[in-house]
Amino acid sequence: MAEATSRQFTMLWPLTSACAAPFADLFTNPWPVKTVDVAAIAGLPYISGWYSEVPDLLAERESRLVIGHPTWLIRPGHYAGHDHLAARCRELFAELQPIPSIRQTVERFRQKHFRPAMIGVHLRRGDLLRQRPDVAANSDQALAAVDRYLAEFPDAGILLCTDDGSVEPGTGKTSREGVHERFAARYGTRVVWTTPRSLDRGTPAAIQDALVDLWLLRRSDCFVGSEGSSFSELALFDRSLPHVLVAGATPHYQRLERLARWTGVDAVLRAHGRRQLGKDLPFPVLLRHYLAWPRRWLGRMVRFASPALYQRIRRAR
């Protein structure tokens, strides 16, 4: 985007509990990435990835732009002139070079454990259990998808990457499902995984080990990923291979959504979201969004429909 508009680019890379590794601890590229404390970005403009639309930055006339956004700044097919930016983005991604120790770890693991054909599996847990409980319980769906790929590639190995049992950024909570054990019981020695030094994203080692997993997943021949995970999206980025993104609702969320539908709160939130935000959003996303509003609004929307539901969603926060 900066190249296309004759601007200089600087990326502020804050060290947070969700990503504690500086860029230089991950990649060797001499790019204009500046490691900063999280306080340095606290007052900067930020556009929500769920509720707001990124403007066409190619059309902006200000010489100095400050943009904060969690996903793509380019919108191919949506804004004129952005299609060629997508091609440049793919070129830049291909230039990314992990630091030597990460490259060596990736290559050693690949040589020791990879079969001629590999099924990559990424099952996202961690904060997705709270942020998107409607998609995070996907083990059954993933196992079924792997079975289908094994029918096509009967000699394939399975690379399993998951943060099951990790520390949720911001809360310190951990939740362990036993994903590794389920896959090992079903597939035996054909399933392999790395052994991260840490699953706490507040430590640089955890981020480095996650990058190892990502680069290994990008060597797979088919892929089973998690719906709603940007990590799964990057494992697929600029690649053409058989793949599926799986989803399933956690038991707690299933109960919450059934109650919301029975009381009518689900329909009210979705309709209000469409009117106010102009898009259809997942129910848990809308729930978090409107829980942040003043309590008097909640009183009108939720307490009126179901006092029991109001108490339950307050506890779920």
C-alpha positions in Angstrom: 0.0 0.0 0.0 2.9 2.4 0.8 4.7 1.5 -2.4 1.5 2.1 -4.4 0.9 5.6 -2.9 4.6 6.8 -2.8 4.7 6.8 1.0 7.2 5.3 3.4 6.0 2.4 5.6 6.7 1.8 9.2 5.0 -1.0 11.2 4.8 -0.6 15.0 5.2 -4.1 16.5 4.0 -3.9 20.2 5.1 -6.6 22.6 1.9 -7.9 24.2 0.6 -10.9 26.2 -0.7 -12.2 22.8 2.7 -11.9 21.0 5.8 -11.3 23.1 8.4 -12.0 20.4 9.9 -9.0 18.6 10.0 -9.2 14.8 13.8 -9.7 14.8 13.4 -12.8 17.0 11.3 -14.4 14.2 12.4 -13.1 10.8 15.7 -11.8 9.3 14.1 -9.4 6.7 15.4 -5.9 7.1 11.9 -4.4 6.9 10.8 -1.2 8.6 9.3 -2.9 11.7 9.8 -1.0 15.0 9.4 -2.9 18.3 7.5 -0.8 20.8 5.9 -1.1 24.2 2.1 -1.6 24.1 1.7 1.9 25.6 3.1 3.4 22.4 0.0 2.4 20.4 -2.6 2.9 23.1 -3.8 6.3 21.7 -3.5 5.5 18.0 -6.5 5.2 15.7 -7.8 1.7 15.5 -10.5 0.2 13.2 -12.3 -2.8 14.5 -12.1 -5.9 12.4 -15.7 -6.9 13.1 -17.7 -3.7 13.3 -16.0 -1.2 11.0 -15.0 -1.1 7.4 -11.4 -0.1 6.4 -11.5 2.8 3.9 -9.9 2.6 0.5 -6.4 3.7 1.5 -5.4 4.2 -2.1 -7.9 7.1 -2.3 -6.6 8.8 0.9 -5.0 12.2 0.3 -3.3 12.7 3.7 0.4 12.4 3.3 0.7 10.7 6.8 -1.7 7.9 7.5 -1.9 6.0 10.8 -4.0 2.8 10.5 -4.6 0.1 13.1 -6.6 -2.9 11.9 -6.4 -6.6 12.8 -6.8 -8.0 9.3 -6.2 -7.0 5.7 -5.7 -3.3 4.7 -6.2 -4.3 1.0 -9.6 -5.4 -0.3 -9.2 -7.1 -3.7 -12.5 -7.3 -5.6 -14.0 -4.6 -3.3 -11.9 -1.5 -4.0 -10.6 -0.5 -7.5 -6.9 -1.0 -7.9 -6.5 -3.5 -5.0 -6.1 -6.6 -7.2 -2.5 -5.8 -8.1 -1.8 -5.1 -4.4 -2.8 -8.7 -3.6 -0.2 -9.9 -6.1 2.5 -7.7 -4.4 1.4 -9.0 -1.0 2.0 -12.6 -2.1 5.5 -11.6 -3.3 6.3 -10.0 0.0 5.0 -13.0 2.0 7.2 -15.3 -0.1 10.2 -13.1 0.9 9.7 -13.7 4.6 12.7 -15.5 6.0 12.6 -17.0 9.5 15.8 -16.7 11.6 18.3 -19.5 11.1 17.5 -21.4 14.3 13.8 -21.6 13.3 14.6 -22.7 9.7 16.9 -25.4 11.1 14.3 -26.6 13.5 11.7 -26.8 10.7 14.1 -28.7 8.4 15.2 -31.2 11.1 11.6 -32.0 12.0 10.6 -32.3 8.3 13.5 -34.7 7.5 12.8 -36.9 10.6 9.0 -37.1 10.7 7.5 -36.2 7.3 6.2 -38.9 5.0 6.0 -38.3 1.2 2.5 -37.1 1.7 1.4 -35.1 4.8 -2.0 -34.0 6.1 -1.6 -30.8 8.1 -4.0 -30.2 10.9 -4.3 -27.0 13.0 -6.8 -27.0 15.8 -7.0 -23.5 17.5 -7.9 -23.3 21.1 -6.6 -20.7 23.6 -8.6 -17.4 23.5 -10.7 -18.8 20.6 -12.6 -20.7 23.3 -13.9 -17.4 24.6 -13.8 -15.2 21.5 -15.5 -17.7 19.2 -17.0 -20.6 21.2 -19.3 -21.3 18.3 -16.4 -22.7 16.2 -13.7 -23.8 18.8 -15.0 -27.4 19.6 -14.0 -28.9 16.2 -12.1 -32.1 17.1 -14.8 -34.4 15.9 -15.1 -32.5 12.6 -11.3 -32.5 12.2 -11.0 -36.3 12.7 -13.7 -36.9 10.1 -11.9 -34.6 7.6 -8.6 -36.4 8.2 -10.3 -39.8 7.7 -11.6 -38.5 4.3 -8.1 -37.4 3.3 -6.6 -40.7 4.4 -9.0 -42.5 2.1 -7.5 -40.5 -0.7 -3.9 -40.7 0.6 -3.7 -44.0 2.6 0.1 -43.7 3.3 0.0 -40.1 4.4 1.4 -38.9 7.7 -0.4 -36.4 9.9 1.1 -33.2 11.3 -0.9 -32.0 14.3 -0.5 -28.4 15.5 -2.6 -27.2 18.3 -2.4 -24.8 21.3 -4.6 -27.1 23.4 -3.8 -26.4 27.0 -2.4 -22.9 26.4 -2.7 -19.8 28.5 -5.4 -17.5 27.3 -4.0 -14.0 26.9 -5.5 -11.5 29.2 -7.1 -14.0 31.6 -4.4 -16.5 32.5 -6.9 -19.3 32.2 -6.0 -22.7 30.7 -8.2 -25.3 29.2 -7.0 -28.7 28.0 -9.2 -30.9 25.8 -6.7 -33.7 25.1 -6.4 -33.2 21.4 -3.0 -34.9 21.0 -4.3 -38.0 22.9 -7.4 -38.3 20.7 -5.3 -38.1 17.5 -2.7 -40.6 18.8 -5.4 -43.1 19.9 -7.0 -42.9 16.4 -3.9 -42.7 14.1 -1.0 -44.2 16.1 2.5 -43.4 14.9 1.4 -41.8 11.6 0.5 -38.6 13.6 3.4 -36.4 14.7 3.7 -33.0 16.4 6.4 -30.6 17.7 7.0 -30.1 21.4 6.7 -26.3 22.1 8.9 -24.9 24.9 5.8 -23.0 26.0 2.2 -22.4 25.1 2.1 -19.0 26.8 2.0 -16.4 24.1 3.4 -13.9 26.6 6.8 -15.6 26.2 9.0 -15.2 23.0 9.7 -18.9 22.9 6.0 -19.7 22.4 5.8 -17.4 19.4 9.0 -18.8 17.9 7.7 -22.3 18.3 4.3 -21.3 16.7 6.2 -20.0 13.7 7.9 -23.4 13.4 4.5 -25.0 13.3 3.2 -22.5 10.8 6.2 -23.2 8.4 5.7 -26.9 8.8 2.0 -26.7 8.0 2.8 -24.8 4.9 4.8 -27.9 3.7 1.7 -30.1 4.0 -0.1 -31.6 1.0 -3.6 -31.2 2.3 -4.9 -29.2 5.2 -7.5 -29.3 8.0 -7.8 -26.0 9.8 -9.9 -24.1 12.3 -12.6 -21.8 11.1 -12.1 -18.3 12.5 -8.3 -18.7 12.9 -5.9 -16.3 11.1 -3.2 -18.9 11.8 -5.1 -21.4 9.7 -5.6 -18.8 7.1 -1.9 -18.1 6.9 -1.1 -21.8 6.6 -3.2 -21.7 3.4 -2.2 -18.2 2.1 -1.1 -18.2 -1.6 -1.3 -22.0 -1.8 -3.5 -24.3 -3.8 -4.2 -27.6 -2.1 -7.1 -29.6 -0.8 -8.3 -28.1 2.4 -11.2 -27.7 4.8 -11.8 -25.4 7.8 -13.8 -27.1 10.5 -16.0 -25.7 13.3 -18.1 -26.9 16.2 -19.7 -25.2 19.2 -18.6 -25.7 22.8 -21.2 -27.3 25.1 -21.5 -24.2 27.2 -22.1 -22.1 24.1 -24.6 -24.5 22.8 -26.7 -24.1 25.9 -26.3 -20.3 25.8 -27.4 -20.1 22.2 -30.4 -22.4 22.8 -31.5 -20.1 25.6 -30.9 -17.0 23.5 -33.0 -18.4 20.7 -35.8 -19.5 23.0 -36.0 -16.0 24.6 -35.7 -14.2 21.3 -32.5 -12.4 22.3 -30.6 -14.0 19.4 -33.0 -12.7 16.8 -33.0 -9.2 18.4 -29.2 -9.0 18.5 -28.8 -10.2 14.9 -31.4 -7.8 13.5 -29.9 -4.9 15.4 -26.4 -5.8 14.3 -27.6 -5.8 10.6 -29.2 -2.4 11.0 -26.4 -0.8 12.9 -23.4 -2.5 11.4 -24.6 -3.4 8.0 -23.5 -7.1 8.2 -24.3 -10.4 9.6 -22.0 -11.3 12.5 -21.7 -14.4 14.7 -23.9 -14.3 17.8 -20.9 -14.4 20.3 -19.3 -11.5 18.6 -22.5 -9.5 18.8 -22.9 -10.5 22.4 -19.5 -9.2 23.4 -20.0 -6.0 21.3 -23.3 -5.1 23.0 -22.2 -6.2 26.5 -19.7 -3.4 26.3 -22.5 -0.9 25.9 -24.1 0.9 28.9 -26.1 -1.3 31.2 -29.3 0.6 30.6 -29.2 -0.7 27.0 -28.7 -4.2 28.2 -31.6 -3.7 30.5 -33.9 -2.9 27.6 -32.5 -5.7 25.3 -31.7 -8.6 27.5 -33.2 -8.2 31.0 -36.6 -7.7 29.5 -36.3 -10.8 27.4 -34.8 -13.1 30.0 -33.3 -12.2 33.4 -31.8 -15.7 33.6 -30.0 -15.2 30.3 -28.7 -11.8 31.4 -27.1 -13.4 34.5 -25.6 -16.2 32.5 -24.0 -14.1 29.8 -22.6 -11.8 32.5 -20.9 -14.8 34.1 -19.7 -16.0 30.7 -17.7 -12.8 30.2 
